[in-house]
Amino acid sequence: RGSQTHRNAHAVARDVVVRVAQLQTATTNRPTARRRRAAQHLAPAASNTLWTQPPNRRNAAMSAFGQKVAAPVRTYEEEMKFLSRNDATSWTIKPGFVPNMRVEGRFYVNSALEDLVFDELKQQCAAAGHGGFLPAIKQIANVAALPGIVGCSMGMPDLHSGYGFTIGGVAAFDCDDPEAVVSPGGVGFDINCGVRLLRTNLFEKDISEHRETLAQQLFDHIPVGVGSRGVIPTSASALDAALELGMDWSLREGYAWVEDKEHCEEHGRMLSADPSKVSRRAKKRGLPQLGTLGAGNHYCEIQIVDEVHDEWAARRMGIGEKGQVVVMIHSGSRGLGHQVATDALLGMERAAEKDPGLKNNDRQLACARIQSEEGQDYLKSMAAAANYAWVNRSSMTFLVRQAFAKQFGSTPDDLDMKVVYDVSHNIAKTEEHLVDGKMKTLLVHRKGATRAFPPHHPLIPVDYQFTGQPVLIGGTMGTCSYVLAGTDKGMRETFGSTCHGAGRAQSRNKTRRTLAYEDVLSNLDKKGISIRIASPKLVMEEAPEAYKDVTSVVDTCHDAGISNKVVKLRPVAVIKG
């Protein structure tokens, strides 16, 4: 028995050694990053040769099931063959630029902006597709491959790489097409991030002696920064009401004026909102944040009307006099919106498991059929988050009015602090548009893009029926902002859409490494701009050098005819998180 036991133990040990050797061989034969790069460089560069992205790339092209979809490896010169210039302000992306494109892509840039767009593509080609985010124009093309898309996939002049969709992306999907999809990546994590503009009857000379104290008043009244808590008392039941009613809740609770609703996109309320579709975690995050500015690129600015480009339209908007004081608020749905988007992406993964037809070029473009349970749940929860954002901006409007009234010993009414307009630039909405000569009901995704409806459109306020919808374009910290108006050409070409701001040119990490806190503050002081900020590092991240030139962005839209310049605004005080 002892000899048999010894033989059995020896056999077991031998099996273990063999298995270890097999594992070592498998590990040795596993392709390393160097081998993958070598294989890609040795591969023929024909346009139909497909190669997989490296597995460590965060946004590697994958199907909805996580299986990698091959992406072509081409030189920069080969890639440019799929791009053609239409005119001085726009380019077309031809099918074949990425696999499975159903429509063309289009992006708007002028000569001052196009190098930034093409540099992204050059860097990707030089790296053979390894590392970093996809270039913005690749993302536009990937969206063009989604089921149900109509017209073309578009990028506005402030485009830059984002999650799934490019920032500055616009895409419309046919609601009557059972294959058409909705994608959270086409809205973004900060649902209904948007801009509101308040006018006053004050002029620059009236606030010149009060600039610092007025900035401090706003900083004291409006909670700012990461994790900031609101001063608007909100219970769980009140939050549910706000999610359902939007600005109607603000009006009911006394935080808004009746006329505020008239000058707000969707009248400040999406009727499709369903608070029951918003998760408990999202509500928990949103409950303490109502009436807070947040951090990042969000701000509240005191601005001066610096240039008037369309005097008649400017006067209709109540901002037609040079030197007039206005207040711009840029914020969104805070942690609640972010959680709604995160929850939806998980729901889209479940949708993909049930629907083999939901395949796309990039896993960040996770989507569901518009009419599916997952698609409808997302749209209802997104609408609730959009309502939250309108309530949030309404709450801050109330606080701004209180700060000005306290500073000048007056009332908001006497200071004529009326809302000029409130626009969204991260949202998906059902709209009616002409497509190939036929009126269609479309789900229009705008991510870092603003609705810009033309004169006489039934969905814009009576006050602006002859001017076109006001479009609020926020600049960067210390640079100008603009008010534009929608046009008929924009309605035809871009589903009534235009840019939303300057658009980043450098990453936050790069600006923190290359800019000094003191230099940025010194430059703002030289321009006569007061600043109040919660986090010093944010000063570098949001410095003007980190962004594109907003004037070039606006000029591109104006020259392309998709929106018209009305006024230019100059900041004199900035409040940031």
Steps between C-alpha positions, in 0.01 A plus 500: 500500500789736576649449151160558335448820700844621394421428134164687526665804659764498230232492229315793658822702524579421136153621392551824692838559333349436156210742570737772620708453186187533287402821677850640458490418128160666463625810682812512287297472179250768604547803271665789681434866421827503306391198293162660431664819381739304281212301351311820424800662332560189290135472397391628158339843523206429272183677606321170559773359727362496854696471822391495860574774750730423797313360801635762742340786306216635711269572211604213271256441218268223607162362418218530749604159632859608574637322191753718323399644166795537269614851409708584195862599545587763242752778458392860549510556123277197443256620766477845337373341178171440681466871588403775257462873551156637413578868546692732733305381806415129457638157407333170405600158635437234235376146574792262549683729740387252768312171448124483445425870445133541402519874424771759440659707774542877499694736721525878507841667541670801346869534417579616855349186658562216256861432606382405850258246350750347259777489761290248695483280192874536434582394855280192473653400168852550635415274796337242269176533695654437843404691813285804579153591382385467144540817291182706485448437128529122558228532762279691256548216251424230761171674580422491127501118532222488761163348396224741401714809449375746236658794318859491614703479821633847587761681705476871583810728492571446872532124448751297697527138609241386754336185637351315202370807317736788441438812708323725252321202346152502343314194369133431427321164497167417337246427774285305250786266414481195731878459465579858615689541826558736788850524647592657837838582346315744273377698800792478741528454874398855593146476366355839403817685574400840370525877518263767630535874442347768725486863398501804730442873461844568647802619302872448545539840668240392760702199614860618448538591867314189616665237279693322777222514756243388242719204405528411868123531544443249220768270641332517843151437363568219250654173632788402272756220462510121512267363767336838565162487671206717404320753718162427338311281753404175327337184631478166318139569399592851384782357290258260328271794427790702358603207278148478362401868482828675417463878512132465592631381838728805525206725418277327754763531773571867427850462350403613149295766326214412265678658202816292568324194356413679177866568430623148564546210259207256538354756745732343756316168514516176300158340530637148444689503832433209735666528845437130562758421230770691691695272735515549875874560473447778245241664724729470798772681308264770376312572823764723667623665178198698383600862443875432471740600224736203514856502370687448173400740226185616678482864601296804585631814329416869513539621142479821300344544155819579306394489134160503331496317166123497439347804667138415427527142633700618802233753593229236467701293751537799733880513471542759227708766680878490522625497858185327631554252786383138460555179700574162339451170689650178363413179685317169465344209685794438735547154653143396427546530124833321511346207684204483261744469209707238682189294582382525139825363360448187710149474361634527147732205566195293595324618183796382292480153655137471384546660157780356282444783250638764736857505379717807466860605447563626853377358831456859624217527248293248695139547392148357498212513258300818558178305554655228719448486874861603564478784248178636647626467857807703411301772323264534798784515753699738277197731481476495881870591525443780247219634718737489798753710307238765420397511865867527593557800271172655618614463862829673420310773314309561824830524690656736242198728522529504878873580485448795262204630700706490819801669341303787346231536768226438246275221376554259210188650336637853520833376359306341208675165555307305239605177329609565141504128423605160635649242260607138535809355336497138627164344418298275267155620395220398266461761226341540155741553209498480121705207370521450123195720456287309753410607853628243749494457876860475612685444824772765478808445716697816580813456707697820545272653237214748535156507348470799263150520352425765235250788498130404496562154648207404726726377783674831568348782712268760353755770588755340265278393211661757270859471626545125523574311819771657718808277522734550796866422435710505815866586474780388728619655823606852406390493135192634326163330455239545226129508438401363158167440327374195309462502121301324229821360349595348834158337518554340161865397541552420869152416632494850650829463690816703555805515729488527880830659606870512435583129525813368668833513317715356783432238766460601863815306592705687241384843614580415863854407391563797273321794665571673829217596734645845563544579130138418418370719785736783399370491142140517620582794724663686209176458304302648790329172588421411861502130583374285785588131479471205739797294374836653395579217256182586309658831403755319283253243366256767381750761381432651154810324365326163557224582250450587138440861404126548554491782245631265229235245599220758481636650176488153342133458591420852381687461171343157442157658552386253766462782757548879500694720739288736712720630785844441649533495879812583705548359854580722799450245781522119503375258768613138461519179699 
